Amino acid sequence: MTTQIPSRDVLKAQAKRLRRDLAARGQSMSHAQALKTIAHQWGARDWNTAVAQSAAATPGWAPGMRVQGRYLGHPFHGVIKAARQSSAGFWSLTLRFDQAIDVVTSTQFSAFRRQVNATINGEGHSPQKTSDGQPHLVLTRA
C-alpha cells in the first residue's frame, strides 16, 4: 500500500506547524529545513520530489468542475460548488446535482436532495457505506 502525499498547501502547513512547535521549545529551524524534513517524513528525497509526487497523486477536485457518479445508488451529473483537501488525503466537497435525487427508498414518502456535502478519498469514493456495503458517493470527472 502506498501512502498518498497530501497537497502542496497541506505540506507547507505541516512545515509551519513544525517550525512553530520547535520555536515553542526554544529550538529554531529554517523554513527550507522544515520543508525538507516534512518531505522526508512523507518518504520523499527532497521538497521538490514531495511536491511532484503530491501533484501526481492528487486528482485535483475544484469548484466549477463537472462531475458524475452515484449518490446512495442513484446516478447523477452535477458540479462541484466547494472543495477542500484534508491532510489525510480526503476531500470535503459540496456537490450540486443537475437533477434532484430522492435519497429515500421508502414508497411512503420522498426526500429529494439537489445539493449535498460529502467526503471522498483519492479514488472518489466516500468512506461511509450503505447497509449493503456500497459507498454513499462514487465520483468521477464528467
Secondary structure, 3 states (H helix, E strand, C coil): CCCCCCCHHHHHHHHHHHHHHHHHCCCCCCHHHHHHHHHHHCCCCCHHHHHHHHHHHCCCCCCCCEEEEEECCEEEEEEEEEEEECCCCCEEEEEEEEEEEECCCCCCCCCEEEEEEEEECCCCECCCECCCCCECEEEEEC
